[in-house]
Amino acid sequence: MLMLENELLKKMVNDHEADKQRKSKQMDMLFVVFESKLGTSVQAEYDQIEIGRAEARRIEREKKAAEEVAAMKDRGKKIVDYDDTEDGNDEDKEEDDELDDLSDSANYPTDDDDDDDDAKGGGGARNL
């Protein structure tokens, strides 16, 4: 009984191998026909299609990333109302005055030549 099963399995394997070879030959024939009709190799055409698909996926990823960045920027924005009229806050005027004081050179002491920064050497020692 085991011998009979073994023989059946061998016959099935042989039939399967023959079927694979037949289908492989048919595929080779199809490729030859396609390549002659297209004027180029099937592999080259397939590669071009895959490149196009990859490019479309990259563009979609970049678009999605740009949308996410824009959404994050929109979430981070704060609405600030600046009042440029004359009847604005007194605090704004005080801040402006402070900025004017910082930029006014009269508020800074002049150089009284107490140090040796006159580029004459001396190693930066103070003159006493």
Residue, then its C-alpha position, 0 to 999 in steps of 0.5 A: m500500500l505504501m508503495l502505491e502511495n509513493e508511486l502516486l506522489k512521484k507521478m504528481v511531483n513529475d506532473h507538477e514539474a512538467d507544468k512548471q516548465r510549460k508555464s515558464k516557457q509560455m511566460d518567456m514567449l509572452f515576454v518576447v512578444f511584449e518586448s517586440k511590440l513595445g520596442t523595449s524590454v519589459q523590465a525597463e518598462y516595469d522599472q519606469i512604472e515603479i519609479g513613477r509610483a515611488e515618485a507619487r508616494r514621495i510627493e504624497r508624503e511631502k504634501k502630508a508633511a507640509e500639511e502637518v507643519a502648517a497645522m502645527k504652525d496654525r496651532g502655535k499662532k497667537i493673536v496679538d492686537y497692537d494698538d498704534t493709536e495715540d490714546g494707547n496704554d501708558e505702559d506702552k509709552e513707558e516701554d518706548d521711553e525705556l528703549d529710547d534711554l537704552s539707545d541714548s549715548a548720553n546715559y553711558p559714561t564716556d571713556d575716562d582713560d582709566d584702563d590701558d585699552d589704547a592699543k599701546g600695549g601694556g597687557g591691559a594693566r590699569n594706570l594708577 
